[in-house]
Amino acid sequence: MKKHHYGMVLLMAVALALAVTACAVKPQAAIDAAQAAVTAAVDAGADKYAPAELKTIQDNLIAALDQVTNKKYKEAGLALATIKTDADNLLAAIPAKIEEAKTGALGLQTAVQTTLADVKTLFEKNKWKIKRADRTALDTEIKGLDGILPEVQTAVDGQDWIGAAAKATTIKDSATAILEKINKLLGK
């Protein structure tokens, strides 16, 4: 009976050793897969079109790699699988995010052209009602906006939707401010 008992204990010890060894294997395939998925998302433009989501995934990857460093392989393996899934989902979402940015940029481009045209029309119709110094300053500001408006088109041509939207927003805000100045000077 004792022999059988020692055999059972030995068998359990071997099984436990195998289980511990199995858990102690560095999840290199999971690390490689997660890193490749994150890289693919970055290459597709996630850093530009989904920076917050990408940062979360990258932070999670760093945390998972810290778990690997601390030999918490099981936890790291689970985290790496989630990271890969999140990065794959982000990669799949990038085309829609690019399209959304494109639509927004083109809409802003149209809006800034309209606003600038309104400014020019109001200014031309009323410039003789405005004091000379103010008229000269406004004319300079309007010409300045006209001069940088082509930068929006350049960004659009280069499919830099984020840059085009930023430039268009800046110009539109400036044009709106000029419009308000003109109206104030006219007493409206």
C-alpha positions in Angstrom: 0.0 0.0 0.0 2.8 2.4 0.9 4.4 1.6 -2.5 1.2 2.6 -4.2 0.9 5.7 -2.1 4.5 6.9 -3.0 3.7 6.1 -6.7 0.6 8.3 -6.5 2.5 11.1 -4.8 5.3 10.8 -7.4 2.8 10.8 -10.2 1.1 13.9 -8.8 4.4 15.7 -8.4 5.3 15.0 -12.0 1.9 16.3 -13.1 2.3 19.4 -11.0 5.8 20.0 -12.4 4.5 19.6 -15.9 1.7 22.1 -15.2 4.1 24.6 -13.7 6.4 24.2 -16.6 3.6 24.6 -19.1 2.6 27.9 -17.5 6.2 29.0 -17.3 6.7 29.1 -21.1 7.2 32.6 -22.4 4.2 33.3 -24.8 6.5 34.4 -27.7 3.9 33.6 -30.4 1.3 35.7 -28.6 3.9 38.6 -28.2 4.7 38.5 -31.9 1.1 38.3 -33.0 0.1 41.3 -30.7 3.0 43.4 -31.8 2.3 42.6 -35.5 -1.3 43.6 -35.1 -0.4 46.9 -33.4 2.2 47.6 -36.1 -0.4 46.9 -38.8 -2.9 49.3 -37.2 -0.2 52.0 -37.0 0.8 51.4 -40.6 -2.9 51.8 -41.6 -3.0 55.2 -40.0 -4.3 54.5 -36.5 -1.8 57.0 -35.1 -3.5 59.7 -37.1 -7.2 58.6 -37.3 -7.6 56.8 -33.9 -4.8 58.1 -31.6 -6.7 57.6 -28.4 -7.7 54.0 -29.2 -4.1 53.2 -30.4 -2.6 54.7 -27.2 -4.8 52.5 -25.1 -3.7 49.4 -27.0 0.0 50.4 -26.9 -0.3 51.0 -23.2 -1.9 47.6 -22.7 0.9 46.0 -24.8 3.5 47.6 -22.6 1.7 46.3 -19.5 1.5 42.8 -21.0 5.2 42.9 -21.8 5.9 43.9 -18.2 4.0 40.8 -17.1 6.2 38.7 -19.4 9.3 40.3 -17.8 7.9 39.5 -14.4 7.3 35.9 -15.6 3.5 36.2 -15.3 3.1 34.3 -18.5 -0.5 33.2 -18.1 -1.8 36.7 -17.4 0.4 38.1 -20.2 -0.9 35.5 -22.6 -4.5 36.4 -21.9 -3.7 40.2 -22.2 -1.8 39.7 -25.4 -4.7 37.8 -27.0 -7.0 40.7 -26.1 -4.5 43.2 -27.4 -4.3 41.4 -30.7 -8.1 41.3 -31.0 -8.3 45.0 -30.1 -5.6 46.0 -32.6 -7.2 43.8 -35.3 -10.6 45.5 -34.6 -8.9 48.9 -34.8 -7.3 48.0 -38.1 -10.7 47.1 -39.5 -12.2 50.4 -38.3 -9.5 52.6 -39.9 -11.0 52.8 -43.4 -14.3 54.1 -41.9 -12.4 56.6 -39.7 -10.5 57.8 -42.8 -13.7 58.2 -44.7 -15.2 60.2 -41.8 -12.2 62.5 -41.7 -12.4 62.9 -45.4 -16.0 63.9 -45.3 -15.4 66.3 -42.4 -12.4 67.9 -44.2 -14.3 68.3 -47.5 -17.3 69.8 -45.6 -15.0 72.2 -43.8 -13.4 73.2 -47.1 -16.7 74.1 -48.5 -17.7 75.9 -45.4 -14.6 78.0 -45.3 -15.0 78.9 -48.9 -18.5 80.1 -48.3 -17.6 82.0 -45.1 -14.7 83.7 -46.9 -16.9 84.6 -49.8 -19.5 86.1 -47.4 -16.7 88.1 -45.7 -15.5 89.5 -49.1 -19.0 90.3 -50.2 -19.8 92.2 -47.0 -16.5 94.0 -47.0 -16.8 95.1 -50.7 -20.3 96.3 -50.2 -19.5 98.3 -47.1 -15.8 99.1 -47.2 -16.4 102.9 -47.8 -18.4 103.0 -44.6 -15.4 101.8 -42.6 -12.6 104.1 -41.4 -9.5 103.9 -43.6 -7.2 102.4 -41.0 -9.8 99.7 -40.2 -10.5 99.1 -43.9 -6.8 98.7 -44.6 -6.4 96.2 -41.7 -9.4 94.2 -42.8 -8.3 94.1 -46.4 -4.9 92.8 -45.3 -6.5 90.1 -43.1 -8.8 89.0 -45.9 -6.0 88.8 -48.4 -4.0 86.8 -45.9 -6.8 84.3 -45.6 -7.1 84.2 -49.4 -3.3 83.5 -49.5 -3.5 80.5 -47.2 -6.8 79.0 -48.5 -4.9 77.0 -51.2 -3.1 75.1 -48.4 -6.5 73.4 -47.6 -6.7 72.2 -51.2 -3.1 71.1 -51.1 -3.8 69.0 -48.0 -7.0 67.6 -49.7 -5.0 66.7 -52.8 -2.5 64.9 -50.6 -5.3 63.1 -48.8 -4.2 64.7 -45.5 -7.7 64.9 -44.2 -6.7 65.8 -40.6 -4.4 68.6 -41.9 -7.0 69.9 -44.3 -9.6 70.0 -41.6 -7.2 71.8 -39.2 -6.3 74.4 -41.8 -9.9 74.9 -42.9 -11.0 75.3 -39.3 -8.3 77.9 -38.6 -9.2 79.9 -41.8 -13.0 79.6 -41.0 -12.5 80.8 -37.5 -10.4 83.8 -38.7 -12.9 84.6 -41.4 -15.8 84.5 -38.9 -13.8 86.8 -36.6 -13.3 89.2 -39.6 -17.0 89.0 -40.3 -17.8 89.9 -36.7 -15.3 92.9 -36.9 -17.0 94.2 -40.0 -20.4 93.9 -38.5 -19.2 95.6 -35.3 -17.6 98.4 -37.4 -20.9 98.8 -39.3 -22.8 98.9 -36.0 -24.7 95.7 -36.7 
